[in-house]
Amino acid sequence: MAPLADFAHVPRSLVVTAWQSASGWANLVTPTTAVVTGGIALAKVRYDRYVKFIVPLMAILFVLIGVFLAIAAWLG
């Protein structure tokens, strides 16, 4: 990731933060994640109902993550 940060002229820590934010965001709906699968199984919630519930949250998080990363890139 360091060469990507150097190429984009942003701090290396920002690229790592962006990577981890995207990973966490995607893991909210990835059905192969043990935490998601186990949690919704214990709660006896079907996956399609979970996805319908989580989509608005994912949209909000997507915007917030983008704004925070843009601010960090601008300040960095």
N, CA, C and O atoms as a Tripos MOL2 file, in Angstrom:
@<TRIPOS>MOLECULE
protein
  304   303    76     0     0
PROTEIN
NO_CHARGES

@<TRIPOS>ATOM
      1 N           0.8200   -1.1880    0.0000 N.3       1 MET1
      2 CA          0.0000    0.0000    0.0000 C.3       1 MET1
      3 C           0.8700    1.2600    0.0000 C.2       1 MET1
      4 O           0.4190    2.3160   -0.4440 O.2       1 MET1
      5 N           2.0720    1.1650    0.4770 N.am      2 ALA2
      6 CA          2.9430    2.3350    0.5410 C.3       2 ALA2
      7 C           3.2190    2.9380   -0.8400 C.2       2 ALA2
      8 O           3.1760    4.1620   -0.9710 O.2       2 ALA2
      9 N           3.5010    2.1400   -1.8740 N.am      3 PRO3
     10 CA          3.7110    2.7450   -3.1900 C.3       3 PRO3
     11 C           2.4620    3.4670   -3.7160 C.2       3 PRO3
     12 O           2.5750    4.4790   -4.4070 O.2       3 PRO3
     13 N           1.2860    2.9500   -3.3900 N.am      4 LEU4
     14 CA          0.0540    3.6120   -3.8080 C.3       4 LEU4
     15 C          -0.0720    4.9740   -3.1280 C.2       4 LEU4
     16 O          -0.4530    5.9550   -3.7650 O.2       4 LEU4
     17 N           0.2410    5.0320   -1.8550 N.am      5 ALA5
     18 CA          0.1900    6.3010   -1.1280 C.3       5 ALA5
     19 C           1.2040    7.2870   -1.6890 C.2       5 ALA5
     20 O           0.8990    8.4680   -1.8560 O.2       5 ALA5
     21 N           2.4010    6.8080   -1.9790 N.am      6 ASP6
     22 CA          3.4210    7.6910   -2.5400 C.3       6 ASP6
     23 C           3.0010    8.2030   -3.9110 C.2       6 ASP6
     24 O           3.2300    9.3700   -4.2320 O.2       6 ASP6
     25 N           2.3920    7.3480   -4.7190 N.am      7 PHE7
     26 CA          1.9450    7.7340   -6.0510 C.3       7 PHE7
     27 C           0.8370    8.7870   -5.9790 C.2       7 PHE7
     28 O           0.8070    9.7150   -6.7880 O.2       7 PHE7
     29 N          -0.0660    8.6430   -5.0170 N.am      8 ALA8
     30 CA         -1.1930    9.5630   -4.8750 C.3       8 ALA8
     31 C          -0.8450   10.8020   -4.0660 C.2       8 ALA8
     32 O          -1.6700   11.7040   -3.9280 O.2       8 ALA8
     33 N           0.3710   10.8540   -3.5300 N.am      9 HIS9
     34 CA          0.8370   11.9930   -2.7230 C.3       9 HIS9
     35 C          -0.0550   12.2200   -1.4990 C.2       9 HIS9
     36 O          -0.4200   13.3530   -1.1830 O.2       9 HIS9
     37 N          -0.3910   11.1430   -0.8300 N.am     10 VAL10
     38 CA         -1.1360   11.2110    0.4240 C.3      10 VAL10
     39 C          -0.3500   10.4440    1.4800 C.2      10 VAL10
     40 O           0.4790    9.5960    1.1490 O.2      10 VAL10
     41 N          -0.6110   10.7420    2.7440 N.am     11 PRO11
     42 CA          0.0990   10.0060    3.8020 C.3      11 PRO11
     43 C          -0.1890    8.5070    3.7340 C.2      11 PRO11
     44 O          -1.2960    8.0840    3.4020 O.2      11 PRO11
     45 N           0.8160    7.7330    4.0510 N.am     12 ARG12
     46 CA          0.6560    6.2720    4.0270 C.3      12 ARG12
     47 C          -0.4170    5.8100    5.0090 C.2      12 ARG12
     48 O          -1.1470    4.8550    4.7450 O.2      12 ARG12
     49 N          -0.5010    6.4950    6.1360 N.am     13 SER13
     50 CA         -1.5120    6.1180    7.1320 C.3      13 SER13
     51 C          -2.9270    6.3190    6.5970 C.2      13 SER13
     52 O          -3.8430    5.5970    6.9900 O.2      13 SER13
     53 N          -3.1150    7.2820    5.7130 N.am     14 LEU14
     54 CA         -4.4360    7.5130    5.1370 C.3      14 LEU14
     55 C          -4.8570    6.3530    4.2260 C.2      14 LEU14
     56 O          -6.0250    5.9660    4.2040 O.2      14 LEU14
     57 N          -3.9080    5.8110    3.4860 N.am     15 VAL15
     58 CA         -4.2180    4.6800    2.6080 C.3      15 VAL15
     59 C          -4.5910    3.4580    3.4440 C.2      15 VAL15
     60 O          -5.5080    2.7170    3.0910 O.2      15 VAL15
     61 N          -3.8880    3.2520    4.5400 N.am     16 VAL16
     62 CA         -4.2080    2.1260    5.4220 C.3      16 VAL16
     63 C          -5.5820    2.3240    6.0490 C.2      16 VAL16
     64 O          -6.3600    1.3760    6.1500 O.2      16 VAL16
     65 N          -5.8830    3.5450    6.4690 N.am     17 THR17
     66 CA         -7.1910    3.8410    7.0390 C.3      17 THR17
     67 C          -8.2990    3.6210    6.0160 C.2      17 THR17
     68 O          -9.3530    3.0770    6.3480 O.2      17 THR17
     69 N          -8.0680    4.0400    4.7790 N.am     18 ALA18
     70 CA         -9.0620    3.8340    3.7200 C.3      18 ALA18
     71 C          -9.2840    2.3400    3.4760 C.2      18 ALA18
     72 O         -10.4190    1.8910    3.3120 O.2      18 ALA18
     73 N          -8.1980    1.5820    3.4530 N.am     19 TRP19
     74 CA         -8.3090    0.1280    3.2360 C.3      19 TRP19
     75 C          -9.1190   -0.5250    4.3510 C.2      19 TRP19
     76 O         -10.0110   -1.3300    4.0840 O.2      19 TRP19
     77 N          -8.8110   -0.1810    5.5910 N.am     20 GLN20
     78 CA         -9.5090   -0.7990    6.7150 C.3      20 GLN20
     79 C         -10.9660   -0.3490    6.7900 C.2      20 GLN20
     80 O         -11.8370   -1.1330    7.1680 O.2      20 GLN20
     81 N         -11.2340    0.8870    6.4400 N.am     21 SER21
     82 CA        -12.6160    1.3590    6.4290 C.3      21 SER21
     83 C         -13.4330    0.6010    5.3890 C.2      21 SER21
     84 O         -14.5590    0.1830    5.6570 O.2      21 SER21
     85 N         -12.8660    0.4280    4.2140 N.am     22 ALA22
     86 CA        -13.5680   -0.3020    3.1600 C.3      22 ALA22
     87 C         -13.7730   -1.7640    3.5420 C.2      22 ALA22
     88 O         -14.8190   -2.3460    3.2510 O.2      22 ALA22
     89 N         -12.7920   -2.3460    4.1830 N.am     23 SER23
     90 CA        -12.9110   -3.7360    4.6080 C.3      23 SER23
     91 C         -14.0230   -3.8920    5.6470 C.2      23 SER23
     92 O         -14.8450   -4.8030    5.5430 O.2      23 SER23
     93 N         -14.0490   -3.0280    6.6220 N.am     24 GLY24
     94 CA        -15.1000   -3.0870    7.6440 C.3      24 GLY24
     95 C         -16.4730   -2.8320    7.0730 C.2      24 GLY24
     96 O         -17.4480   -3.4680    7.4710 O.2      24 GLY24
     97 N         -16.5510   -1.8890    6.1290 N.am     25 TRP25
     98 CA        -17.8240   -1.5680    5.4840 C.3      25 TRP25
     99 C         -18.3520   -2.7680    4.7040 C.2      25 TRP25
    100 O         -19.5340   -3.1030    4.7920 O.2      25 TRP25
    101 N         -17.4820   -3.4030    3.9520 N.am     26 ALA26
    102 CA        -17.8930   -4.5630    3.1510 C.3      26 ALA26
    103 C         -18.2410   -5.7550    4.0300 C.2      26 ALA26
    104 O         -19.1180   -6.5410    3.6730 O.2      26 ALA26
    105 N         -17.5840   -5.9090    5.1550 N.am     27 ASN27
    106 CA        -17.8550   -7.0420    6.0430 C.3      27 ASN27
    107 C         -19.2130   -6.9670    6.7310 C.2      27 ASN27
    108 O         -19.6590   -7.9440    7.3330 O.2      27 ASN27
    109 N         -19.8730   -5.8140    6.6460 N.am     28 LEU28
    110 CA        -21.2100   -5.7170    7.2280 C.3      28 LEU28
    111 C         -22.2240   -6.5840    6.4920 C.2      28 LEU28
    112 O         -23.2060   -7.0290    7.0860 O.2      28 LEU28
    113 N         -21.9960   -6.8250    5.2120 N.am     29 VAL29
    114 CA        -22.9730   -7.5980    4.4350 C.3      29 VAL29
    115 C         -22.4070   -8.8790    3.8500 C.2      29 VAL29
    116 O         -23.1370   -9.6400    3.2140 O.2      29 VAL29
    117 N         -21.1390   -9.1280    4.0500 N.am     30 THR30
    118 CA        -20.5380  -10.3290    3.4870 C.3      30 THR30
    119 C         -21.0550  -11.5470    4.2450 C.2      30 THR30
    120 O         -20.8080  -11.6770    5.4440 O.2      30 THR30
    121 N         -21.7680  -12.4370    3.5630 N.am     31 PRO31
    122 CA        -22.3600  -13.5740    4.2800 C.3      31 PRO31
    123 C         -21.3280  -14.6150    4.7190 C.2      31 PRO31
    124 O         -21.6680  -15.5260    5.4730 O.2      31 PRO31
    125 N         -20.0900  -14.5030    4.2690 N.am     32 THR32
    126 CA        -19.0820  -15.4660    4.6900 C.3      32 THR32
    127 C         -18.3620  -15.0340    5.9640 C.2      32 THR32
    128 O         -17.5280  -15.7750    6.4850 O.2      32 THR32
    129 N         -18.6730  -13.8570    6.4620 N.am     33 THR33
    130 CA        -18.0870  -13.4100    7.7110 C.3      33 THR33
    131 C         -18.7620  -14.1480    8.8620 C.2      33 THR33
    132 O         -19.9860  -14.1340    8.9920 O.2      33 THR33
    133 N         -17.9600  -14.7800    9.6790 N.am     34 ALA34
    134 CA        -18.5090  -15.6050   10.7650 C.3      34 ALA34
    135 C         -19.3350  -14.7810   11.7440 C.2      34 ALA34
    136 O         -20.3490  -15.2610   12.2520 O.2      34 ALA34
    137 N         -18.9240  -13.5690   12.0100 N.am     35 VAL35
    138 CA        -19.6530  -12.7410   12.9700 C.3      35 VAL35
    139 C         -21.0440  -12.4070   12.4320 C.2      35 VAL35
    140 O         -22.0310  -12.5060   13.1610 O.2      35 VAL35
    141 N         -21.1230  -12.0120   11.1640 N.am     36 VAL36
    142 CA        -22.4200  -11.6790   10.5710 C.3      36 VAL36
    143 C         -23.3070  -12.9120   10.5090 C.2      36 VAL36
    144 O         -24.4600  -12.8780   10.9370 O.2      36 VAL36
    145 N         -22.7720  -13.9900    9.9790 N.am     37 THR37
    146 CA        -23.5570  -15.2120    9.8360 C.3      37 THR37
    147 C         -24.0040  -15.7450   11.1930 C.2      37 THR37
    148 O         -25.1690  -16.0980   11.3730 O.2      37 THR37
    149 N         -23.0920  -15.8010   12.1280 N.am     38 GLY38
    150 CA        -23.4300  -16.2930   13.4600 C.3      38 GLY38
    151 C         -24.4080  -15.3950   14.1860 C.2      38 GLY38
    152 O         -25.3300  -15.8750   14.8450 O.2      38 GLY38
    153 N         -24.2080  -14.0810   14.0660 N.am     39 GLY39
    154 CA        -25.0860  -13.1340   14.7480 C.3      39 GLY39
    155 C         -26.5170  -13.1820   14.2460 C.2      39 GLY39
    156 O         -27.4620  -13.1900   15.0350 O.2      39 GLY39
    157 N         -26.6720  -13.2150   12.9270 N.am     40 ILE40
    158 CA        -28.0480  -13.2510   12.4230 C.3      40 ILE40
    159 C         -28.6740  -14.6300   12.6100 C.2      40 ILE40
    160 O         -29.8970  -14.7470   12.6860 O.2      40 ILE40
    161 N         -27.8540  -15.6700   12.6840 N.am     41 ALA41
    162 CA        -28.3910  -17.0040   12.9610 C.3      41 ALA41
    163 C         -28.8800  -17.0910   14.4100 C.2      41 ALA41
    164 O         -29.9420  -17.6510   14.6840 O.2      41 ALA41
    165 N         -28.0990  -16.5340   15.3230 N.am     42 LEU42
    166 CA        -28.5210  -16.5350   16.7270 C.3      42 LEU42
    167 C         -29.7780  -15.6990   16.9380 C.2      42 LEU42
    168 O         -30.6260  -16.0370   17.7640 O.2      42 LEU42
    169 N         -29.8930  -14.6130   16.1900 N.am     43 ALA43
    170 CA        -31.0590  -13.7500   16.3140 C.3      43 ALA43
    171 C         -32.2610  -14.2850   15.5320 C.2      43 ALA43
    172 O         -33.3600  -13.7350   15.6120 O.2      43 ALA43
    173 N         -32.0370  -15.3660   14.7750 N.am     44 LYS44
    174 CA        -33.0850  -15.9760   13.9570 C.3      44 LYS44
    175 C         -33.6780  -14.9710   12.9670 C.2      44 LYS44
    176 O         -34.8930  -14.8670   12.8030 O.2      44 LYS44
    177 N         -32.7710  -14.2340   12.3130 N.am     45 VAL45
    178 CA        -33.1590  -13.2730   11.2920 C.3      45 VAL45
    179 C         -32.6930  -13.8060    9.9510 C.2      45 VAL45
    180 O         -31.5490  -14.2440    9.8260 O.2      45 VAL45
    181 N         -33.5560  -13.7790    8.9480 N.am     46 ARG46
    182 CA        -33.1410  -14.2190    7.6240 C.3      46 ARG46
    183 C         -32.1850  -13.2050    7.0200 C.2      46 ARG46
    184 O         -32.2330  -12.0170    7.3390 O.2      46 ARG46
    185 N         -31.3210  -13.6880    6.1520 N.am     47 TYR47
    186 CA        -30.2870  -12.8190    5.5790 C.3      47 TYR47
    187 C         -30.8880  -11.6940    4.7360 C.2      47 TYR47
    188 O         -30.3810  -10.5720    4.7600 O.2      47 TYR47
    189 N         -31.9520  -11.9740    3.9970 N.am     48 ASP48
    190 CA        -32.5490  -10.9220    3.1680 C.3      48 ASP48
    191 C         -33.1540   -9.8120    4.0270 C.2      48 ASP48
    192 O         -33.1050   -8.6430    3.6450 O.2      48 ASP48
    193 N         -33.7160  -10.1590    5.1670 N.am     49 ARG49
    194 CA        -34.2360   -9.1320    6.0910 C.3      49 ARG49
    195 C         -33.0940   -8.3270    6.6880 C.2      49 ARG49
    196 O         -33.2160   -7.1150    6.8650 O.2      49 ARG49
    197 N         -31.9910   -8.9860    6.9990 N.am     50 TYR50
    198 CA        -30.8160   -8.3020    7.5350 C.3      50 TYR50
    199 C         -30.2790   -7.2970    6.5180 C.2      50 TYR50
    200 O         -29.9500   -6.1650    6.8730 O.2      50 TYR50
    201 N         -30.1900   -7.7090    5.2620 N.am     51 VAL51
    202 CA        -29.6610   -6.8200    4.2240 C.3      51 VAL51
    203 C         -30.5800   -5.6110    4.0400 C.2      51 VAL51
    204 O         -30.0940   -4.4890    3.9020 O.2      51 VAL51
    205 N         -31.8890   -5.8190    4.0370 N.am     52 LYS52
    206 CA        -32.8200   -4.6950    3.9140 C.3      52 LYS52
    207 C         -32.6640   -3.7240    5.0840 C.2      52 LYS52
    208 O         -32.8170   -2.5140    4.9170 O.2      52 LYS52
    209 N         -32.3630   -4.2520    6.2550 N.am     53 PHE53
    210 CA        -32.1810   -3.4180    7.4390 C.3      53 PHE53
    211 C         -30.8620   -2.6520    7.3830 C.2      53 PHE53
    212 O         -30.8080   -1.4960    7.8030 O.2      53 PHE53
    213 N         -29.8030   -3.2730    6.8760 N.am     54 ILE54
    214 CA        -28.4670   -2.7100    6.9480 C.3      54 ILE54
    215 C         -28.1490   -1.7550    5.7970 C.2      54 ILE54
    216 O         -27.2230   -0.9530    5.9150 O.2      54 ILE54
    217 N         -28.8880   -1.8200    4.6940 N.am     55 VAL55
    218 CA        -28.5910   -0.9860    3.5240 C.3      55 VAL55
    219 C         -28.6210    0.5160    3.8490 C.2      55 VAL55
    220 O         -27.7040    1.2220    3.4290 O.2      55 VAL55
    221 N         -29.6110    1.0400    4.5650 N.am     56 PRO56
    222 CA        -29.5540    2.4780    4.8990 C.3      56 PRO56
    223 C         -28.3300    2.8420    5.7430 C.2      56 PRO56
    224 O         -27.7230    3.8930    5.5380 O.2      56 PRO56
    225 N         -27.9740    1.9860    6.6770 N.am     57 LEU57
    226 CA        -26.7770    2.2260    7.4790 C.3      57 LEU57
    227 C         -25.5350    2.2230    6.6070 C.2      57 LEU57
    228 O         -24.6440    3.0520    6.7910 O.2      57 LEU57
    229 N         -25.4720    1.3060    5.6670 N.am     58 MET58
    230 CA        -24.3080    1.2450    4.7800 C.3      58 MET58
    231 C         -24.2060    2.4960    3.9210 C.2      58 MET58
    232 O         -23.1020    2.9770    3.6640 O.2      58 MET58
    233 N         -25.3250    3.0240    3.4770 N.am     59 ALA59
    234 CA        -25.3020    4.2560    2.6850 C.3      59 ALA59
    235 C         -24.7780    5.4260    3.5170 C.2      59 ALA59
    236 O         -23.9650    6.2190    3.0430 O.2      59 ALA59
    237 N         -25.2460    5.5240    4.7440 N.am     60 ILE60
    238 CA        -24.7770    6.5970    5.6330 C.3      60 ILE60
    239 C         -23.2900    6.4450    5.9060 C.2      60 ILE60
    240 O         -22.5430    7.4220    5.8400 O.2      60 ILE60
    241 N         -22.8520    5.2220    6.2140 N.am     61 LEU61
    242 CA        -21.4350    4.9810    6.4800 C.3      61 LEU61
    243 C         -20.5730    5.2620    5.2550 C.2      61 LEU61
    244 O         -19.4670    5.7860    5.3880 O.2      61 LEU61
    245 N         -21.0630    4.9210    4.0670 N.am     62 PHE62
    246 CA        -20.3300    5.1760    2.8350 C.3      62 PHE62
    247 C         -20.0650    6.6660    2.6650 C.2      62 PHE62
    248 O         -18.9510    7.0730    2.3350 O.2      62 PHE62
    249 N         -21.0800    7.4650    2.8900 N.am     63 VAL63
    250 CA        -20.9310    8.9170    2.7620 C.3      63 VAL63
    251 C         -19.9840    9.4540    3.8370 C.2      63 VAL63
    252 O         -19.0930   10.2500    3.5400 O.2      63 VAL63
    253 N         -20.1730    9.0230    5.0660 N.am     64 LEU64
    254 CA        -19.3190    9.5050    6.1630 C.3      64 LEU64
    255 C         -17.8560    9.1210    5.9650 C.2      64 LEU64
    256 O         -16.9610    9.9440    6.1550 O.2      64 LEU64
    257 N         -17.6230    7.8840    5.5880 N.am     65 ILE65
    258 CA        -16.2530    7.4390    5.3570 C.3      65 ILE65
    259 C         -15.6220    8.2560    4.2370 C.2      65 ILE65
    260 O         -14.4710    8.6800    4.3470 O.2      65 ILE65
    261 N         -16.3670    8.4760    3.1650 N.am     66 GLY66
    262 CA        -15.8530    9.2780    2.0530 C.3      66 GLY66
    263 C         -15.5300   10.6980    2.4700 C.2      66 GLY66
    264 O         -14.4990   11.2440    2.0780 O.2      66 GLY66
    265 N         -16.4080   11.3020    3.2660 N.am     67 VAL67
    266 CA        -16.1770   12.6770    3.7270 C.3      67 VAL67
    267 C         -14.9450   12.7360    4.6270 C.2      67 VAL67
    268 O         -14.0950   13.6090    4.4550 O.2      67 VAL67
    269 N         -14.8450   11.8260    5.5720 N.am     68 PHE68
    270 CA        -13.7050   11.8390    6.4820 C.3      68 PHE68
    271 C         -12.3910   11.5780    5.7660 C.2      68 PHE68
    272 O         -11.3790   12.2010    6.0870 O.2      68 PHE68
    273 N         -12.3910   10.6690    4.8030 N.am     69 LEU69
    274 CA        -11.1770   10.4060    4.0550 C.3      69 LEU69
    275 C         -10.8000   11.5800    3.1630 C.2      69 LEU69
    276 O          -9.6170   11.8740    2.9870 O.2      69 LEU69
    277 N         -11.8030   12.2550    2.5980 N.am     70 ALA70
    278 CA        -11.5240   13.4490    1.7820 C.3      70 ALA70
    279 C         -10.9370   14.5720    2.6340 C.2      70 ALA70
    280 O         -10.0060   15.2570    2.2090 O.2      70 ALA70
    281 N         -11.4730   14.7550    3.8160 N.am     71 ILE71
    282 CA        -10.9400   15.7780    4.7210 C.3      71 ILE71
    283 C          -9.5090   15.4350    5.1230 C.2      71 ILE71
    284 O          -8.6370   16.3040    5.1470 O.2      71 ILE71
    285 N          -9.2760   14.1710    5.4370 N.am     72 ALA72
    286 CA         -7.9210   13.7440    5.8200 C.3      72 ALA72
    287 C          -6.9280   13.9120    4.6730 C.2      72 ALA72
    288 O          -5.7810   14.2980    4.8940 O.2      72 ALA72
    289 N          -7.3660   13.6230    3.4580 N.am     73 ALA73
    290 CA         -6.4890   13.7930    2.3070 C.3      73 ALA73
    291 C          -6.2130   15.2770    2.0560 C.2      73 ALA73
    292 O          -5.1020   15.6570    1.6860 O.2      73 ALA73
    293 N          -7.2280   16.1030    2.2590 N.am     74 TRP74
    294 CA         -7.0560   17.5280    2.0450 C.3      74 TRP74
    295 C          -6.1200   18.1440    3.1020 C.2      74 TRP74
    296 O          -5.3070   19.0140    2.7920 O.2      74 TRP74
    297 N          -6.2500   17.6790    4.3480 N.am     75 LEU75
    298 CA         -5.4010   18.2000    5.4170 C.3      75 LEU75
    299 C          -4.0020   17.5910    5.4050 C.2      75 LEU75
    300 O          -3.0450   18.1940    5.8920 O.2      75 LEU75
    301 N          -3.8960   16.3840    4.8400 N.am     76 GLY76
    302 CA         -2.6360   15.6550    4.8560 C.3      76 GLY76
    303 C          -1.7080   16.1520    3.8230 C.2      76 GLY76
    304 O          -0.5940   15.6450    3.6990 O.2      76 GLY76
@<TRIPOS>BOND
     1     1     2 1
     2     2     3 1
     3     3     4 2
     4     3     5 am
     5     5     6 1
     6     6     7 1
     7     7     8 2
     8     7     9 am
     9     9    10 1
    10    10    11 1
    11    11    12 2
    12    11    13 am
    13    13    14 1
    14    14    15 1
    15    15    16 2
    16    15    17 am
    17    17    18 1
    18    18    19 1
    19    19    20 2
    20    19    21 am
    21    21    22 1
    22    22    23 1
    23    23    24 2
    24    23    25 am
    25    25    26 1
    26    26    27 1
    27    27    28 2
    28    27    29 am
    29    29    30 1
    30    30    31 1
    31    31    32 2
    32    31    33 am
    33    33    34 1
    34    34    35 1
    35    35    36 2
    36    35    37 am
    37    37    38 1
    38    38    39 1
    39    39    40 2
    40    39    41 am
    41    41    42 1
    42    42    43 1
    43    43    44 2
    44    43    45 am
    45    45    46 1
    46    46    47 1
    47    47    48 2
    48    47    49 am
    49    49    50 1
    50    50    51 1
    51    51    52 2
    52    51    53 am
    53    53    54 1
    54    54    55 1
    55    55    56 2
    56    55    57 am
    57    57    58 1
    58    58    59 1
    59    59    60 2
    60    59    61 am
    61    61    62 1
    62    62    63 1
    63    63    64 2
    64    63    65 am
    65    65    66 1
    66    66    67 1
    67    67    68 2
    68    67    69 am
    69    69    70 1
    70    70    71 1
    71    71    72 2
    72    71    73 am
    73    73    74 1
    74    74    75 1
    75    75    76 2
    76    75    77 am
    77    77    78 1
    78    78    79 1
    79    79    80 2
    80    79    81 am
    81    81    82 1
    82    82    83 1
    83    83    84 2
    84    83    85 am
    85    85    86 1
    86    86    87 1
    87    87    88 2
    88    87    89 am
    89    89    90 1
    90    90    91 1
    91    91    92 2
    92    91    93 am
    93    93    94 1
    94    94    95 1
    95    95    96 2
    96    95    97 am
    97    97    98 1
    98    98    99 1
    99    99   100 2
   100    99   101 am
   101   101   102 1
   102   102   103 1
   103   103   104 2
   104   103   105 am
   105   105   106 1
   106   106   107 1
   107   107   108 2
   108   107   109 am
   109   109   110 1
   110   110   111 1
   111   111   112 2
   112   111   113 am
   113   113   114 1
   114   114   115 1
   115   115   116 2
   116   115   117 am
   117   117   118 1
   118   118   119 1
   119   119   120 2
   120   119   121 am
   121   121   122 1
   122   122   123 1
   123   123   124 2
   124   123   125 am
   125   125   126 1
   126   126   127 1
   127   127   128 2
   128   127   129 am
   129   129   130 1
   130   130   131 1
   131   131   132 2
   132   131   133 am
   133   133   134 1
   134   134   135 1
   135   135   136 2
   136   135   137 am
   137   137   138 1
   138   138   139 1
   139   139   140 2
   140   139   141 am
   141   141   142 1
   142   142   143 1
   143   143   144 2
   144   143   145 am
   145   145   146 1
   146   146   147 1
   147   147   148 2
   148   147   149 am
   149   149   150 1
   150   150   151 1
   151   151   152 2
   152   151   153 am
   153   153   154 1
   154   154   155 1
   155   155   156 2
   156   155   157 am
   157   157   158 1
   158   158   159 1
   159   159   160 2
   160   159   161 am
   161   161   162 1
   162   162   163 1
   163   163   164 2
   164   163   165 am
   165   165   166 1
   166   166   167 1
   167   167   168 2
   168   167   169 am
   169   169   170 1
   170   170   171 1
   171   171   172 2
   172   171   173 am
   173   173   174 1
   174   174   175 1
   175   175   176 2
   176   175   177 am
   177   177   178 1
   178   178   179 1
   179   179   180 2
   180   179   181 am
   181   181   182 1
   182   182   183 1
   183   183   184 2
   184   183   185 am
   185   185   186 1
   186   186   187 1
   187   187   188 2
   188   187   189 am
   189   189   190 1
   190   190   191 1
   191   191   192 2
   192   191   193 am
   193   193   194 1
   194   194   195 1
   195   195   196 2
   196   195   197 am
   197   197   198 1
   198   198   199 1
   199   199   200 2
   200   199   201 am
   201   201   202 1
   202   202   203 1
   203   203   204 2
   204   203   205 am
   205   205   206 1
   206   206   207 1
   207   207   208 2
   208   207   209 am
   209   209   210 1
   210   210   211 1
   211   211   212 2
   212   211   213 am
   213   213   214 1
   214   214   215 1
   215   215   216 2
   216   215   217 am
   217   217   218 1
   218   218   219 1
   219   219   220 2
   220   219   221 am
   221   221   222 1
   222   222   223 1
   223   223   224 2
   224   223   225 am
   225   225   226 1
   226   226   227 1
   227   227   228 2
   228   227   229 am
   229   229   230 1
   230   230   231 1
   231   231   232 2
   232   231   233 am
   233   233   234 1
   234   234   235 1
   235   235   236 2
   236   235   237 am
   237   237   238 1
   238   238   239 1
   239   239   240 2
   240   239   241 am
   241   241   242 1
   242   242   243 1
   243   243   244 2
   244   243   245 am
   245   245   246 1
   246   246   247 1
   247   247   248 2
   248   247   249 am
   249   249   250 1
   250   250   251 1
   251   251   252 2
   252   251   253 am
   253   253   254 1
   254   254   255 1
   255   255   256 2
   256   255   257 am
   257   257   258 1
   258   258   259 1
   259   259   260 2
   260   259   261 am
   261   261   262 1
   262   262   263 1
   263   263   264 2
   264   263   265 am
   265   265   266 1
   266   266   267 1
   267   267   268 2
   268   267   269 am
   269   269   270 1
   270   270   271 1
   271   271   272 2
   272   271   273 am
   273   273   274 1
   274   274   275 1
   275   275   276 2
   276   275   277 am
   277   277   278 1
   278   278   279 1
   279   279   280 2
   280   279   281 am
   281   281   282 1
   282   282   283 1
   283   283   284 2
   284   283   285 am
   285   285   286 1
   286   286   287 1
   287   287   288 2
   288   287   289 am
   289   289   290 1
   290   290   291 1
   291   291   292 2
   292   291   293 am
   293   293   294 1
   294   294   295 1
   295   295   296 2
   296   295   297 am
   297   297   298 1
   298   298   299 1
   299   299   300 2
   300   299   301 am
   301   301   302 1
   302   302   303 1
   303   303   304 2
@<TRIPOS>SUBSTRUCTURE
     1 MET1         2 RESIDUE 1 A MET
     2 ALA2         6 RESIDUE 1 A ALA
     3 PRO3        10 RESIDUE 1 A PRO
     4 LEU4        14 RESIDUE 1 A LEU
     5 ALA5        18 RESIDUE 1 A ALA
     6 ASP6        22 RESIDUE 1 A ASP
     7 PHE7        26 RESIDUE 1 A PHE
     8 ALA8        30 RESIDUE 1 A ALA
     9 HIS9        34 RESIDUE 1 A HIS
    10 VAL10       38 RESIDUE 1 A VAL
    11 PRO11       42 RESIDUE 1 A PRO
    12 ARG12       46 RESIDUE 1 A ARG
    13 SER13       50 RESIDUE 1 A SER
    14 LEU14       54 RESIDUE 1 A LEU
    15 VAL15       58 RESIDUE 1 A VAL
    16 VAL16       62 RESIDUE 1 A VAL
    17 THR17       66 RESIDUE 1 A THR
    18 ALA18       70 RESIDUE 1 A ALA
    19 TRP19       74 RESIDUE 1 A TRP
    20 GLN20       78 RESIDUE 1 A GLN
    21 SER21       82 RESIDUE 1 A SER
    22 ALA22       86 RESIDUE 1 A ALA
    23 SER23       90 RESIDUE 1 A SER
    24 GLY24       94 RESIDUE 1 A GLY
    25 TRP25       98 RESIDUE 1 A TRP
    26 ALA26      102 RESIDUE 1 A ALA
    27 ASN27      106 RESIDUE 1 A ASN
    28 LEU28      110 RESIDUE 1 A LEU
    29 VAL29      114 RESIDUE 1 A VAL
    30 THR30      118 RESIDUE 1 A THR
    31 PRO31      122 RESIDUE 1 A PRO
    32 THR32      126 RESIDUE 1 A THR
    33 THR33      130 RESIDUE 1 A THR
    34 ALA34      134 RESIDUE 1 A ALA
    35 VAL35      138 RESIDUE 1 A VAL
    36 VAL36      142 RESIDUE 1 A VAL
    37 THR37      146 RESIDUE 1 A THR
    38 GLY38      150 RESIDUE 1 A GLY
    39 GLY39      154 RESIDUE 1 A GLY
    40 ILE40      158 RESIDUE 1 A ILE
    41 ALA41      162 RESIDUE 1 A ALA
    42 LEU42      166 RESIDUE 1 A LEU
    43 ALA43      170 RESIDUE 1 A ALA
    44 LYS44      174 RESIDUE 1 A LYS
    45 VAL45      178 RESIDUE 1 A VAL
    46 ARG46      182 RESIDUE 1 A ARG
    47 TYR47      186 RESIDUE 1 A TYR
    48 ASP48      190 RESIDUE 1 A ASP
    49 ARG49      194 RESIDUE 1 A ARG
    50 TYR50      198 RESIDUE 1 A TYR
    51 VAL51      202 RESIDUE 1 A VAL
    52 LYS52      206 RESIDUE 1 A LYS
    53 PHE53      210 RESIDUE 1 A PHE
    54 ILE54      214 RESIDUE 1 A ILE
    55 VAL55      218 RESIDUE 1 A VAL
    56 PRO56      222 RESIDUE 1 A PRO
    57 LEU57      226 RESIDUE 1 A LEU
    58 MET58      230 RESIDUE 1 A MET
    59 ALA59      234 RESIDUE 1 A ALA
    60 ILE60      238 RESIDUE 1 A ILE
    61 LEU61      242 RESIDUE 1 A LEU
    62 PHE62      246 RESIDUE 1 A PHE
    63 VAL63      250 RESIDUE 1 A VAL
    64 LEU64      254 RESIDUE 1 A LEU
    65 ILE65      258 RESIDUE 1 A ILE
    66 GLY66      262 RESIDUE 1 A GLY
    67 VAL67      266 RESIDUE 1 A VAL
    68 PHE68      270 RESIDUE 1 A PHE
    69 LEU69      274 RESIDUE 1 A LEU
    70 ALA70      278 RESIDUE 1 A ALA
    71 ILE71      282 RESIDUE 1 A ILE
    72 ALA72      286 RESIDUE 1 A ALA
    73 ALA73      290 RESIDUE 1 A ALA
    74 TRP74      294 RESIDUE 1 A TRP
    75 LEU75      298 RESIDUE 1 A LEU
    76 GLY76      302 RESIDUE 1 A GLY
